[in-house]
Amino acid sequence: MFNSIRGTVTERRMDILRVETGGVEWEFSVPAIDADRFPAPGGQARVFAWLYHREDQMRLYGFVDEQRRETFVELQKVEGIGPKAAIKIMSGISQADLEKALEAGDIGRLEAVPGLGKKTAQKMVLALKGRIVTQSEGSSGVPAAHAELVEALVGMGFDRKAAADAVARAEKEYSGDADAAEREKLFFKRAIMLLSTSA
């Protein structure tokens, strides 16, 4: 299965993105709030893809980064939320606001998203609190450059938020002058130690 598609943007609308690569034009449904983060027609884009496949239909969903795609996937784990509803939710609230609302259990903020009722908002908080962590500066202090470290730790079975906090702490504690690649290795080892001792 493909992870992403690179190509030339041929059309960009509020919730549709078309990208041509190798003589094939791909159409993606995208969150409206993210549409402007893709290049204008003629520009080069990398679109992280998710394929919805049923006997009667196929549809591609596209995202500007892996975190947004992961949010889309996590939303579908909530009872009553399918691909279309997930895209609609992501079109009505930013990644940062969604994360804050989930962490704070702010049902009122989630209810303000078009098409999202109280019961579904409550289900989202119960199912997703602590599971969606933005991999950007200002979220647990983890720069996007360290997102791969967090993903590797999650792959080892650690909680995402705890992993993000451990990487942030490892970076804060570091005072050496190693190059970037070596620092990443040191941060990774230190994060594992922190997570193991806190388990």
mmCIF file of the C-alpha atoms, coordinates in Angstrom:
data_MODEL
# 
_entry.id   MODEL 
# 
loop_
_atom_site.group_PDB 
_atom_site.id 
_atom_site.type_symbol 
_atom_site.label_atom_id 
_atom_site.label_alt_id 
_atom_site.label_comp_id 
_atom_site.label_asym_id 
_atom_site.label_entity_id 
_atom_site.label_seq_id 
_atom_site.pdbx_PDB_ins_code 
_atom_site.Cartn_x 
_atom_site.Cartn_y 
_atom_site.Cartn_z 
_atom_site.occupancy 
_atom_site.B_iso_or_equiv 
_atom_site.pdbx_formal_charge 
_atom_site.auth_seq_id 
_atom_site.auth_comp_id 
_atom_site.auth_asym_id 
_atom_site.auth_atom_id 
_atom_site.pdbx_PDB_model_num 
ATOM 1   C CA . MET A 1 1   ? 0.000   0.000  0.000   1.00 0.00 ? 1   MET A CA 1 
ATOM 2   C CA . PHE A 1 2   ? 1.279   3.479  -0.808  1.00 0.00 ? 2   PHE A CA 1 
ATOM 3   C CA . ASN A 1 3   ? 2.170   5.936  1.947   1.00 0.00 ? 3   ASN A CA 1 
ATOM 4   C CA . SER A 1 4   ? 2.229   9.187  0.013   1.00 0.00 ? 4   SER A CA 1 
ATOM 5   C CA . ILE A 1 5   ? 2.094   10.596 -3.508  1.00 0.00 ? 5   ILE A CA 1 
ATOM 6   C CA . ARG A 1 6   ? 4.330   13.358 -4.871  1.00 0.00 ? 6   ARG A CA 1 
ATOM 7   C CA . GLY A 1 7   ? 3.337   15.348 -7.887  1.00 0.00 ? 7   GLY A CA 1 
ATOM 8   C CA . THR A 1 8   ? 2.130   18.589 -9.423  1.00 0.00 ? 8   THR A CA 1 
ATOM 9   C CA . VAL A 1 9   ? -1.006  20.168 -8.010  1.00 0.00 ? 9   VAL A CA 1 
ATOM 10  C CA . THR A 1 10  ? -3.543  20.553 -10.827 1.00 0.00 ? 10  THR A CA 1 
ATOM 11  C CA . GLU A 1 11  ? -6.499  21.761 -8.792  1.00 0.00 ? 11  GLU A CA 1 
ATOM 12  C CA . ARG A 1 12  ? -7.050  22.886 -5.217  1.00 0.00 ? 12  ARG A CA 1 
ATOM 13  C CA . ARG A 1 13  ? -10.521 23.579 -3.898  1.00 0.00 ? 13  ARG A CA 1 
ATOM 14  C CA . MET A 1 14  ? -11.935 23.862 -0.390  1.00 0.00 ? 14  MET A CA 1 
ATOM 15  C CA . ASP A 1 15  ? -12.131 20.113 0.178   1.00 0.00 ? 15  ASP A CA 1 
ATOM 16  C CA . ILE A 1 16  ? -10.641 18.583 -2.978  1.00 0.00 ? 16  ILE A CA 1 
ATOM 17  C CA . LEU A 1 17  ? -7.025  18.333 -4.107  1.00 0.00 ? 17  LEU A CA 1 
ATOM 18  C CA . ARG A 1 18  ? -5.928  16.945 -7.460  1.00 0.00 ? 18  ARG A CA 1 
ATOM 19  C CA . VAL A 1 19  ? -2.305  15.959 -8.063  1.00 0.00 ? 19  VAL A CA 1 
ATOM 20  C CA . GLU A 1 20  ? -0.729  14.621 -11.249 1.00 0.00 ? 20  GLU A CA 1 
ATOM 21  C CA . THR A 1 21  ? 2.218   12.269 -11.177 1.00 0.00 ? 21  THR A CA 1 
ATOM 22  C CA . GLY A 1 22  ? 3.512   9.981  -13.901 1.00 0.00 ? 22  GLY A CA 1 
ATOM 23  C CA . GLY A 1 23  ? 0.627   10.859 -16.214 1.00 0.00 ? 23  GLY A CA 1 
ATOM 24  C CA . VAL A 1 24  ? -1.993  9.925  -13.607 1.00 0.00 ? 24  VAL A CA 1 
ATOM 25  C CA . GLU A 1 25  ? -4.154  12.534 -11.887 1.00 0.00 ? 25  GLU A CA 1 
ATOM 26  C CA . TRP A 1 26  ? -5.160  11.620 -8.342  1.00 0.00 ? 26  TRP A CA 1 
ATOM 27  C CA . GLU A 1 27  ? -8.127  13.160 -6.545  1.00 0.00 ? 27  GLU A CA 1 
ATOM 28  C CA . PHE A 1 28  ? -8.049  13.478 -2.762  1.00 0.00 ? 28  PHE A CA 1 
ATOM 29  C CA . SER A 1 29  ? -10.700 14.531 -0.295  1.00 0.00 ? 29  SER A CA 1 
ATOM 30  C CA . VAL A 1 30  ? -8.905  16.835 2.151   1.00 0.00 ? 30  VAL A CA 1 
ATOM 31  C CA . PRO A 1 31  ? -9.914  18.691 5.328   1.00 0.00 ? 31  PRO A CA 1 
ATOM 32  C CA . ALA A 1 32  ? -11.056 22.160 4.261   1.00 0.00 ? 32  ALA A CA 1 
ATOM 33  C CA . ILE A 1 33  ? -9.022  23.766 7.036   1.00 0.00 ? 33  ILE A CA 1 
ATOM 34  C CA . ASP A 1 34  ? -5.843  22.279 5.494   1.00 0.00 ? 34  ASP A CA 1 
ATOM 35  C CA . ALA A 1 35  ? -6.451  23.039 1.818   1.00 0.00 ? 35  ALA A CA 1 
ATOM 36  C CA . ASP A 1 36  ? -4.376  26.230 1.769   1.00 0.00 ? 36  ASP A CA 1 
ATOM 37  C CA . ARG A 1 37  ? -1.415  24.390 3.270   1.00 0.00 ? 37  ARG A CA 1 
ATOM 38  C CA . PHE A 1 38  ? -0.943  22.649 -0.058  1.00 0.00 ? 38  PHE A CA 1 
ATOM 39  C CA . PRO A 1 39  ? 0.749   24.525 -2.939  1.00 0.00 ? 39  PRO A CA 1 
ATOM 40  C CA . ALA A 1 40  ? -1.335  26.372 -5.500  1.00 0.00 ? 40  ALA A CA 1 
ATOM 41  C CA . PRO A 1 41  ? -1.869  24.684 -8.905  1.00 0.00 ? 41  PRO A CA 1 
ATOM 42  C CA . GLY A 1 42  ? 1.464   24.205 -10.626 1.00 0.00 ? 42  GLY A CA 1 
ATOM 43  C CA . GLY A 1 43  ? 3.333   23.650 -7.374  1.00 0.00 ? 43  GLY A CA 1 
ATOM 44  C CA . GLN A 1 44  ? 4.847   20.404 -6.172  1.00 0.00 ? 44  GLN A CA 1 
ATOM 45  C CA . ALA A 1 45  ? 3.188   18.603 -3.269  1.00 0.00 ? 45  ALA A CA 1 
ATOM 46  C CA . ARG A 1 46  ? 3.601   15.499 -1.182  1.00 0.00 ? 46  ARG A CA 1 
ATOM 47  C CA . VAL A 1 47  ? 0.224   14.169 -0.096  1.00 0.00 ? 47  VAL A CA 1 
ATOM 48  C CA . PHE A 1 48  ? -0.029  11.582 2.669   1.00 0.00 ? 48  PHE A CA 1 
ATOM 49  C CA . ALA A 1 49  ? -2.732  9.210  1.528   1.00 0.00 ? 49  ALA A CA 1 
ATOM 50  C CA . TRP A 1 50  ? -5.408  6.992  3.048   1.00 0.00 ? 50  TRP A CA 1 
ATOM 51  C CA . LEU A 1 51  ? -7.546  4.767  0.833   1.00 0.00 ? 51  LEU A CA 1 
ATOM 52  C CA . TYR A 1 52  ? -11.166 4.018  1.652   1.00 0.00 ? 52  TYR A CA 1 
ATOM 53  C CA . HIS A 1 53  ? -12.165 0.853  -0.161  1.00 0.00 ? 53  HIS A CA 1 
ATOM 54  C CA . ARG A 1 54  ? -15.542 -0.836 -0.191  1.00 0.00 ? 54  ARG A CA 1 
ATOM 55  C CA . GLU A 1 55  ? -17.199 -3.071 -2.759  1.00 0.00 ? 55  GLU A CA 1 
ATOM 56  C CA . ASP A 1 56  ? -19.254 -0.197 -4.130  1.00 0.00 ? 56  ASP A CA 1 
ATOM 57  C CA . GLN A 1 57  ? -16.742 2.649  -3.925  1.00 0.00 ? 57  GLN A CA 1 
ATOM 58  C CA . MET A 1 58  ? -13.136 3.770  -3.509  1.00 0.00 ? 58  MET A CA 1 
ATOM 59  C CA . ARG A 1 59  ? -11.989 7.173  -2.318  1.00 0.00 ? 59  ARG A CA 1 
ATOM 60  C CA . LEU A 1 60  ? -8.622  8.695  -1.532  1.00 0.00 ? 60  LEU A CA 1 
ATOM 61  C CA . TYR A 1 61  ? -8.194  11.015 1.433   1.00 0.00 ? 61  TYR A CA 1 
ATOM 62  C CA . GLY A 1 62  ? -5.163  13.303 1.538   1.00 0.00 ? 62  GLY A CA 1 
ATOM 63  C CA . PHE A 1 63  ? -3.270  15.060 4.321   1.00 0.00 ? 63  PHE A CA 1 
ATOM 64  C CA . VAL A 1 64  ? -0.442  17.559 4.570   1.00 0.00 ? 64  VAL A CA 1 
ATOM 65  C CA . ASP A 1 65  ? 1.497   15.440 7.060   1.00 0.00 ? 65  ASP A CA 1 
ATOM 66  C CA . GLU A 1 66  ? 1.462   12.118 8.865   1.00 0.00 ? 66  GLU A CA 1 
ATOM 67  C CA . GLN A 1 67  ? 0.090   13.636 12.065  1.00 0.00 ? 67  GLN A CA 1 
ATOM 68  C CA . ARG A 1 68  ? -3.058  14.856 10.314  1.00 0.00 ? 68  ARG A CA 1 
ATOM 69  C CA . ARG A 1 69  ? -3.529  11.454 8.707   1.00 0.00 ? 69  ARG A CA 1 
ATOM 70  C CA . GLU A 1 70  ? -3.103  9.759  12.061  1.00 0.00 ? 70  GLU A CA 1 
ATOM 71  C CA . THR A 1 71  ? -5.717  12.063 13.578  1.00 0.00 ? 71  THR A CA 1 
ATOM 72  C CA . PHE A 1 72  ? -8.078  11.052 10.762  1.00 0.00 ? 72  PHE A CA 1 
ATOM 73  C CA . VAL A 1 73  ? -7.467  7.364  11.501  1.00 0.00 ? 73  VAL A CA 1 
ATOM 74  C CA . GLU A 1 74  ? -7.892  7.824  15.262  1.00 0.00 ? 74  GLU A CA 1 
ATOM 75  C CA . LEU A 1 75  ? -11.182 9.679  14.798  1.00 0.00 ? 75  LEU A CA 1 
ATOM 76  C CA . GLN A 1 76  ? -12.606 6.694  12.941  1.00 0.00 ? 76  GLN A CA 1 
ATOM 77  C CA . LYS A 1 77  ? -12.030 4.532  16.001  1.00 0.00 ? 77  LYS A CA 1 
ATOM 78  C CA . VAL A 1 78  ? -14.815 6.454  17.708  1.00 0.00 ? 78  VAL A CA 1 
ATOM 79  C CA . GLU A 1 79  ? -18.224 4.827  17.357  1.00 0.00 ? 79  GLU A CA 1 
ATOM 80  C CA . GLY A 1 80  ? -20.331 6.663  14.810  1.00 0.00 ? 80  GLY A CA 1 
ATOM 81  C CA . ILE A 1 81  ? -17.441 8.403  13.014  1.00 0.00 ? 81  ILE A CA 1 
ATOM 82  C CA . GLY A 1 82  ? -16.556 7.249  9.501   1.00 0.00 ? 82  GLY A CA 1 
ATOM 83  C CA . PRO A 1 83  ? -14.209 8.776  6.916   1.00 0.00 ? 83  PRO A CA 1 
ATOM 84  C CA . LYS A 1 84  ? -16.618 11.520 5.794   1.00 0.00 ? 84  LYS A CA 1 
ATOM 85  C CA . ALA A 1 85  ? -17.442 12.514 9.358   1.00 0.00 ? 85  ALA A CA 1 
ATOM 86  C CA . ALA A 1 86  ? -13.750 12.496 10.312  1.00 0.00 ? 86  ALA A CA 1 
ATOM 87  C CA . ILE A 1 87  ? -12.928 14.854 7.436   1.00 0.00 ? 87  ILE A CA 1 
ATOM 88  C CA . LYS A 1 88  ? -15.833 17.112 8.404   1.00 0.00 ? 88  LYS A CA 1 
ATOM 89  C CA . ILE A 1 89  ? -14.615 17.274 12.009  1.00 0.00 ? 89  ILE A CA 1 
ATOM 90  C CA . MET A 1 90  ? -11.051 18.043 10.892  1.00 0.00 ? 90  MET A CA 1 
ATOM 91  C CA . SER A 1 91  ? -12.439 20.756 8.601   1.00 0.00 ? 91  SER A CA 1 
ATOM 92  C CA . GLY A 1 92  ? -14.119 22.488 11.528  1.00 0.00 ? 92  GLY A CA 1 
ATOM 93  C CA . ILE A 1 93  ? -11.356 22.562 14.140  1.00 0.00 ? 93  ILE A CA 1 
ATOM 94  C CA . SER A 1 94  ? -7.593  22.997 14.020  1.00 0.00 ? 94  SER A CA 1 
ATOM 95  C CA . GLN A 1 95  ? -5.235  20.247 15.145  1.00 0.00 ? 95  GLN A CA 1 
ATOM 96  C CA . ALA A 1 96  ? -4.141  22.277 18.169  1.00 0.00 ? 96  ALA A CA 1 
ATOM 97  C CA . ASP A 1 97  ? -7.700  23.112 19.239  1.00 0.00 ? 97  ASP A CA 1 
ATOM 98  C CA . LEU A 1 98  ? -8.812  19.513 18.798  1.00 0.00 ? 98  LEU A CA 1 
ATOM 99  C CA . GLU A 1 99  ? -5.968  18.268 20.955  1.00 0.00 ? 99  GLU A CA 1 
ATOM 100 C CA . LYS A 1 100 ? -6.638  20.862 23.648  1.00 0.00 ? 100 LYS A CA 1 
ATOM 101 C CA . ALA A 1 101 ? -10.348 20.076 23.708  1.00 0.00 ? 101 ALA A CA 1 
ATOM 102 C CA . LEU A 1 102 ? -9.730  16.342 24.012  1.00 0.00 ? 102 LEU A CA 1 
ATOM 103 C CA . GLU A 1 103 ? -7.124  16.720 26.749  1.00 0.00 ? 103 GLU A CA 1 
ATOM 104 C CA . ALA A 1 104 ? -9.310  19.135 28.721  1.00 0.00 ? 104 ALA A CA 1 
ATOM 105 C CA . GLY A 1 105 ? -12.491 17.139 28.140  1.00 0.00 ? 105 GLY A CA 1 
ATOM 106 C CA . ASP A 1 106 ? -14.014 20.312 26.696  1.00 0.00 ? 106 ASP A CA 1 
ATOM 107 C CA . ILE A 1 107 ? -17.287 18.929 25.334  1.00 0.00 ? 107 ILE A CA 1 
ATOM 108 C CA . GLY A 1 108 ? -18.600 22.426 24.606  1.00 0.00 ? 108 GLY A CA 1 
ATOM 109 C CA . ARG A 1 109 ? -15.691 23.214 22.280  1.00 0.00 ? 109 ARG A CA 1 
ATOM 110 C CA . LEU A 1 110 ? -16.151 19.943 20.419  1.00 0.00 ? 110 LEU A CA 1 
ATOM 111 C CA . GLU A 1 111 ? -19.906 20.506 20.120  1.00 0.00 ? 111 GLU A CA 1 
ATOM 112 C CA . ALA A 1 112 ? -19.137 23.797 18.375  1.00 0.00 ? 112 ALA A CA 1 
ATOM 113 C CA . VAL A 1 113 ? -17.691 21.832 15.436  1.00 0.00 ? 113 VAL A CA 1 
ATOM 114 C CA . PRO A 1 114 ? -20.339 21.702 12.666  1.00 0.00 ? 114 PRO A CA 1 
ATOM 115 C CA . GLY A 1 115 ? -22.152 18.379 12.632  1.00 0.00 ? 115 GLY A CA 1 
ATOM 116 C CA . LEU A 1 116 ? -20.716 17.159 15.934  1.00 0.00 ? 116 LEU A CA 1 
ATOM 117 C CA . GLY A 1 117 ? -23.267 16.438 18.654  1.00 0.00 ? 117 GLY A CA 1 
ATOM 118 C CA . LYS A 1 118 ? -22.846 16.097 22.399  1.00 0.00 ? 118 LYS A CA 1 
ATOM 119 C CA . LYS A 1 119 ? -22.920 12.294 22.493  1.00 0.00 ? 119 LYS A CA 1 
ATOM 120 C CA . THR A 1 120 ? -20.280 11.937 19.795  1.00 0.00 ? 120 THR A CA 1 
ATOM 121 C CA . ALA A 1 121 ? -18.163 14.625 21.465  1.00 0.00 ? 121 ALA A CA 1 
ATOM 122 C CA . GLN A 1 122 ? -18.317 12.669 24.737  1.00 0.00 ? 122 GLN A CA 1 
ATOM 123 C CA . LYS A 1 123 ? -17.334 9.473  22.940  1.00 0.00 ? 123 LYS A CA 1 
ATOM 124 C CA . MET A 1 124 ? -14.393 11.285 21.365  1.00 0.00 ? 124 MET A CA 1 
ATOM 125 C CA . VAL A 1 125 ? -13.069 12.425 24.733  1.00 0.00 ? 125 VAL A CA 1 
ATOM 126 C CA . LEU A 1 126 ? -13.401 8.935  26.220  1.00 0.00 ? 126 LEU A CA 1 
ATOM 127 C CA . ALA A 1 127 ? -11.748 7.238  23.246  1.00 0.00 ? 127 ALA A CA 1 
ATOM 128 C CA . LEU A 1 128 ? -9.081  9.748  22.215  1.00 0.00 ? 128 LEU A CA 1 
ATOM 129 C CA . LYS A 1 129 ? -7.849  11.618 25.285  1.00 0.00 ? 129 LYS A CA 1 
ATOM 130 C CA . GLY A 1 130 ? -4.074  11.213 25.366  1.00 0.00 ? 130 GLY A CA 1 
ATOM 131 C CA . ARG A 1 131 ? -3.982  9.546  21.954  1.00 0.00 ? 131 ARG A CA 1 
ATOM 132 C CA . ILE A 1 132 ? -3.659  12.557 19.654  1.00 0.00 ? 132 ILE A CA 1 
ATOM 133 C CA . VAL A 1 133 ? -0.470  14.541 20.267  1.00 0.00 ? 133 VAL A CA 1 
ATOM 134 C CA . THR A 1 134 ? 0.639   17.164 17.781  1.00 0.00 ? 134 THR A CA 1 
ATOM 135 C CA . GLN A 1 135 ? 4.230   16.659 16.680  1.00 0.00 ? 135 GLN A CA 1 
ATOM 136 C CA . SER A 1 136 ? 5.128   20.337 16.531  1.00 0.00 ? 136 SER A CA 1 
ATOM 137 C CA . GLU A 1 137 ? 6.796   22.954 18.682  1.00 0.00 ? 137 GLU A CA 1 
ATOM 138 C CA . GLY A 1 138 ? 4.554   23.833 21.594  1.00 0.00 ? 138 GLY A CA 1 
ATOM 139 C CA . SER A 1 139 ? 3.004   20.396 22.009  1.00 0.00 ? 139 SER A CA 1 
ATOM 140 C CA . SER A 1 140 ? 4.848   18.697 24.855  1.00 0.00 ? 140 SER A CA 1 
ATOM 141 C CA . GLY A 1 141 ? 7.836   20.760 23.693  1.00 0.00 ? 141 GLY A CA 1 
ATOM 142 C CA . VAL A 1 142 ? 8.689   18.310 20.939  1.00 0.00 ? 142 VAL A CA 1 
ATOM 143 C CA . PRO A 1 143 ? 9.903   19.901 17.687  1.00 0.00 ? 143 PRO A CA 1 
ATOM 144 C CA . ALA A 1 144 ? 8.703   18.314 14.460  1.00 0.00 ? 144 ALA A CA 1 
ATOM 145 C CA . ALA A 1 145 ? 12.307  17.181 13.864  1.00 0.00 ? 145 ALA A CA 1 
ATOM 146 C CA . HIS A 1 146 ? 11.908  14.646 16.691  1.00 0.00 ? 146 HIS A CA 1 
ATOM 147 C CA . ALA A 1 147 ? 8.597   13.239 15.450  1.00 0.00 ? 147 ALA A CA 1 
ATOM 148 C CA . GLU A 1 148 ? 10.328  10.101 14.158  1.00 0.00 ? 148 GLU A CA 1 
ATOM 149 C CA . LEU A 1 149 ? 11.733  9.416  17.625  1.00 0.00 ? 149 LEU A CA 1 
ATOM 150 C CA . VAL A 1 150 ? 8.262   9.628  19.127  1.00 0.00 ? 150 VAL A CA 1 
ATOM 151 C CA . GLU A 1 151 ? 6.855   7.360  16.414  1.00 0.00 ? 151 GLU A CA 1 
ATOM 152 C CA . ALA A 1 152 ? 9.608   4.801  17.077  1.00 0.00 ? 152 ALA A CA 1 
ATOM 153 C CA . LEU A 1 153 ? 8.827   4.822  20.800  1.00 0.00 ? 153 LEU A CA 1 
ATOM 154 C CA . VAL A 1 154 ? 5.108   4.425  20.130  1.00 0.00 ? 154 VAL A CA 1 
ATOM 155 C CA . GLY A 1 155 ? 5.990   1.486  17.893  1.00 0.00 ? 155 GLY A CA 1 
ATOM 156 C CA . MET A 1 156 ? 7.765   -0.072 20.893  1.00 0.00 ? 156 MET A CA 1 
ATOM 157 C CA . GLY A 1 157 ? 4.535   0.098  22.851  1.00 0.00 ? 157 GLY A CA 1 
ATOM 158 C CA . PHE A 1 158 ? 4.949   3.335  24.805  1.00 0.00 ? 158 PHE A CA 1 
ATOM 159 C CA . ASP A 1 159 ? 2.106   5.826  25.212  1.00 0.00 ? 159 ASP A CA 1 
ATOM 160 C CA . ARG A 1 160 ? 2.366   8.647  22.666  1.00 0.00 ? 160 ARG A CA 1 
ATOM 161 C CA . LYS A 1 161 ? 2.045   11.521 25.116  1.00 0.00 ? 161 LYS A CA 1 
ATOM 162 C CA . ALA A 1 162 ? 4.517   9.904  27.527  1.00 0.00 ? 162 ALA A CA 1 
ATOM 163 C CA . ALA A 1 163 ? 6.927   9.314  24.634  1.00 0.00 ? 163 ALA A CA 1 
ATOM 164 C CA . ALA A 1 164 ? 6.645   12.945 23.495  1.00 0.00 ? 164 ALA A CA 1 
ATOM 165 C CA . ASP A 1 165 ? 7.268   14.161 27.050  1.00 0.00 ? 165 ASP A CA 1 
ATOM 166 C CA . ALA A 1 166 ? 10.291  11.849 27.422  1.00 0.00 ? 166 ALA A CA 1 
ATOM 167 C CA . VAL A 1 167 ? 11.872  13.079 24.179  1.00 0.00 ? 167 VAL A CA 1 
ATOM 168 C CA . ALA A 1 168 ? 11.273  16.695 25.214  1.00 0.00 ? 168 ALA A CA 1 
ATOM 169 C CA . ARG A 1 169 ? 12.882  16.050 28.591  1.00 0.00 ? 169 ARG A CA 1 
ATOM 170 C CA . ALA A 1 170 ? 15.849  14.259 26.978  1.00 0.00 ? 170 ALA A CA 1 
ATOM 171 C CA . GLU A 1 171 ? 16.469  17.281 24.762  1.00 0.00 ? 171 GLU A CA 1 
ATOM 172 C CA . LYS A 1 172 ? 16.136  19.699 27.679  1.00 0.00 ? 172 LYS A CA 1 
ATOM 173 C CA . GLU A 1 173 ? 18.669  17.750 29.748  1.00 0.00 ? 173 GLU A CA 1 
ATOM 174 C CA . TYR A 1 174 ? 21.212  17.509 26.930  1.00 0.00 ? 174 TYR A CA 1 
ATOM 175 C CA . SER A 1 175 ? 24.178  19.878 27.095  1.00 0.00 ? 175 SER A CA 1 
ATOM 176 C CA . GLY A 1 176 ? 26.696  18.290 24.710  1.00 0.00 ? 176 GLY A CA 1 
ATOM 177 C CA . ASP A 1 177 ? 27.844  19.333 21.247  1.00 0.00 ? 177 ASP A CA 1 
ATOM 178 C CA . ALA A 1 178 ? 27.352  16.192 19.160  1.00 0.00 ? 178 ALA A CA 1 
ATOM 179 C CA . ASP A 1 179 ? 26.101  16.481 15.584  1.00 0.00 ? 179 ASP A CA 1 
ATOM 180 C CA . ALA A 1 180 ? 22.388  16.207 14.796  1.00 0.00 ? 180 ALA A CA 1 
ATOM 181 C CA . ALA A 1 181 ? 22.387  12.474 14.014  1.00 0.00 ? 181 ALA A CA 1 
ATOM 182 C CA . GLU A 1 182 ? 24.269  11.601 17.191  1.00 0.00 ? 182 GLU A CA 1 
ATOM 183 C CA . ARG A 1 183 ? 22.013  13.816 19.284  1.00 0.00 ? 183 ARG A CA 1 
ATOM 184 C CA . GLU A 1 184 ? 18.957  11.997 17.979  1.00 0.00 ? 184 GLU A CA 1 
ATOM 185 C CA . LYS A 1 185 ? 20.471  8.671  19.052  1.00 0.00 ? 185 LYS A CA 1 
ATOM 186 C CA . LEU A 1 186 ? 21.263  10.051 22.504  1.00 0.00 ? 186 LEU A CA 1 
ATOM 187 C CA . PHE A 1 187 ? 17.766  11.507 22.884  1.00 0.00 ? 187 PHE A CA 1 
ATOM 188 C CA . PHE A 1 188 ? 16.258  8.174  21.874  1.00 0.00 ? 188 PHE A CA 1 
ATOM 189 C CA . LYS A 1 189 ? 18.290  6.178  24.402  1.00 0.00 ? 189 LYS A CA 1 
ATOM 190 C CA . ARG A 1 190 ? 17.586  8.668  27.168  1.00 0.00 ? 190 ARG A CA 1 
ATOM 191 C CA . ALA A 1 191 ? 13.863  8.708  26.369  1.00 0.00 ? 191 ALA A CA 1 
ATOM 192 C CA . ILE A 1 192 ? 13.741  4.907  26.639  1.00 0.00 ? 192 ILE A CA 1 
ATOM 193 C CA . MET A 1 193 ? 15.441  5.092  30.026  1.00 0.00 ? 193 MET A CA 1 
ATOM 194 C CA . LEU A 1 194 ? 12.984  7.728  31.255  1.00 0.00 ? 194 LEU A CA 1 
ATOM 195 C CA . LEU A 1 195 ? 9.978   5.763  30.021  1.00 0.00 ? 195 LEU A CA 1 
ATOM 196 C CA . SER A 1 196 ? 11.278  2.495  31.491  1.00 0.00 ? 196 SER A CA 1 
ATOM 197 C CA . THR A 1 197 ? 11.919  3.989  34.939  1.00 0.00 ? 197 THR A CA 1 
ATOM 198 C CA . SER A 1 198 ? 8.511   5.649  35.038  1.00 0.00 ? 198 SER A CA 1 
ATOM 199 C CA . ALA A 1 199 ? 6.625   2.507  33.992  1.00 0.00 ? 199 ALA A CA 1 
# 
